[in-house]
Amino acid sequence: MNHLKKVFRIPHEKRTTIFETLTGLFRPTHYETFPALRDITFTVAEGEMIGIIGENGSGKSTLLKILARIMKPTSWTVSVNGRLTPFLELGLGFHPDFTALENIGIYGTIMGLSKREIAEKAEDILDFAGLEKFRDTKLKNFSSGMYVRLAFSTAIQTDPEILLLDEVLAVGDIEFQQKCMEVLTRYRNEGVTIVFVSHDLGSVQRFCDRTLLLHHGEQLALGETRSVIDQYVYGRFAGTPEDAGAGMNASPVTSQGKARWGDGKVEITDVKFCNKFGVESQRFNTSDAMTIRIFYEAHERVADPVFGIAIYSEKGENLFGTNTELKNMSIDSVEGNGHIDLQIDSIPLFAGKFFLTVAVHNRAGEPFDWLDMQYSFHVITTERYAGQFDIPCRWRRSV
Amino acid sequence: MLTNHMKTLYRYRNLIKTLAWSDFKQRYKNSILGYFWSLLEPLLMLAVLYVVFSNLMKIQVEYYQLFLLLGIILWNFLARSTTLSLSAIIGRPSLVQKIYFPRDILVISICITALLMSIFESLIFVIFMLIFQVPVSITVMYVPLIVLILFIFTLGISLAVASMNVLYRDVQFIWVVVLQAGFFATPILYPVTILPANLQQIFLLNPMAVIITEARNVIIYQTPPAAGSLLYALIFSVAVLVAGYLVFNHYEPGFAEGM
């Protein structure tokens, strides 16, 4: 058995890229150094499942490779107690010229299993993959689906103590992913320590006790998964509204020709999206609150204006629209600068980019200012879902 | 450190075995004549060299066919191990970038694959020995030692070229030329005795020359090796192995990134 704690400490990792090797053996090569990871310190307790999230290029995979001892940190140390099974690629060491059985043997040996263990497991593996009939078929004659099934079932039979999981599981059809999740759950229940790198916040949310957030190689947050995901989705200033604005600016999309019209009596000067912390943001989590704040400037006193919005999908489908009139809100008049908020209690949309049209017009529908799909925001989902949007509902069953 | 590494390698013995054996099998899997090809290669080389050197160059050596064949097989082992090792690391990106095990295992397993192939080729040599009815004496007891020395020497060089080739891909081009030069600078086609005495001493500084010469002596000519010659070759080879490991360890941390 291994000890209770694993201490990782890896600051100052530098990666060098060298392209100029072919030109000469003795010519000095040019190095470009950039710190892929800086000052990362964390420990994972035995049986814990920790997630690592972050944008592309934030150092997630590098960190995993360092944990797996594939890369060496430039300074400081990593200590691991227990048998570590990296699961960074499916079908590692598989060779197309060998049969399924032979490949299971090769993979198992690479993973450090003994001959006997491999022999014992070979049947289970073939059985799980549903490939008993093809045990002596060369791998190159496998369909890609069979290949993945074999690779996966081989991989999960290695009885890991510590599992490093990269995004390999993100590939494959729904059934395959489902299987992966089942295995993950099983491992968790068996007390396997898991380090899980993923872009799929939903899985991270569901499985990980704690989560590490990386940003440009720096450890931005480490803690309870829910709050770390919030921080990732809403940027680094989440929870500190006074810092707002330094982060992101609402983006008026480049105005394309006729996307704006109206007589300009009331002008929409800006639109901001605010998250549940009251901080401006571009990214939102499904089912979180959101406020759309419309800034306007009325060049003259205008009576009884109507403010409205419409939300479009990326394909341009109109998903939703409303205005102050439909919501039975009447505004006596506007003059000068001001803003009006539309509060959404729970964003029903699932992952994607969405466009927003904002408009102000009179009761007759004649626009003062109409900005057609000029603003956009992103939604990230951490739920398991099917379809495009959430319909609030629950199951009931009476016996 | 040394004993530690030996222990680690011992733990990974299954992996070494599997890699070496699967590589060996894979080489012949898709050819109809299979293993036969590996016998044909030295035979063809022998035929060409024999025709050229026994008829045109008029080299007078007892059992010249055997003399030549043994030289070719031993040299081929060195040449094959080192050439295959050039891609030991860079040829297996998924193993290097996706999982950890001591990287020298990749080189060791290639040398073992090459050794298996050479042992297989030696069948031809045994058949030739029978055909020419060359008597065998007790001196063949030296063969395992000679093979061991050759293996140590080859592994040392293989480790060095394999690791350097990751960062400097031109090592593979340079190495081919070095091998060519080595082939002629080593008494493979000719006995070292055709050289003037002082030159002989210089040629025999080359451990491959010693290895091949002594292998011929003990196998074909029933002569025990010259005093100290094998000891010299052994010390030289161990030094090469140590140097090879130093080079390998120097470049090893950069493997995953350098590919």
Boltz contact constraints between the chains, C-beta under 6 A:
constraints:
  - contact:
      token1: [A, 15]
      token2: [B, 257]
      max_distance: 6.0
  - contact:
      token1: [A, 21]
      token2: [B, 167]
      max_distance: 6.0
  - contact:
      token1: [A, 21]
      token2: [B, 168]
      max_distance: 6.0
  - contact:
      token1: [A, 21]
      token2: [B, 169]
      max_distance: 6.0
  - contact:
      token1: [A, 22]
      token2: [B, 169]
      max_distance: 6.0
  - contact:
      token1: [A, 25]
      token2: [B, 168]
      max_distance: 6.0
  - contact:
      token1: [A, 25]
      token2: [B, 170]
      max_distance: 6.0
  - contact:
      token1: [A, 68]
      token2: [B, 100]
      max_distance: 6.0
  - contact:
      token1: [A, 69]
      token2: [B, 100]
      max_distance: 6.0
  - contact:
      token1: [A, 70]
      token2: [B, 100]
      max_distance: 6.0
  - contact:
      token1: [A, 70]
      token2: [B, 256]
      max_distance: 6.0
  - contact:
      token1: [A, 71]
      token2: [B, 256]
      max_distance: 6.0
  - contact:
      token1: [A, 72]
      token2: [B, 253]
      max_distance: 6.0
  - contact:
      token1: [A, 86]
      token2: [B, 99]
      max_distance: 6.0
  - contact:
      token1: [A, 88]
      token2: [B, 98]
      max_distance: 6.0
  - contact:
      token1: [A, 89]
      token2: [B, 94]
      max_distance: 6.0
  - contact:
      token1: [A, 89]
      token2: [B, 98]
      max_distance: 6.0
  - contact:
      token1: [A, 92]
      token2: [B, 94]
      max_distance: 6.0
  - contact:
      token1: [A, 92]
      token2: [B, 98]
      max_distance: 6.0
  - contact:
      token1: [A, 92]
      token2: [B, 99]
      max_distance: 6.0
  - contact:
      token1: [A, 93]
      token2: [B, 95]
      max_distance: 6.0
  - contact:
      token1: [A, 97]
      token2: [B, 26]
      max_distance: 6.0
  - contact:
      token1: [A, 97]
      token2: [B, 29]
      max_distance: 6.0
  - contact:
      token1: [A, 106]
      token2: [B, 18]
      max_distance: 6.0
  - contact:
      token1: [A, 106]
      token2: [B, 22]
      max_distance: 6.0
  - contact:
      token1: [A, 109]
      token2: [B, 14]
      max_distance: 6.0
  - contact:
      token1: [A, 109]
      token2: [B, 15]
      max_distance: 6.0
  - contact:
      token1: [A, 109]
      token2: [B, 18]
      max_distance: 6.0
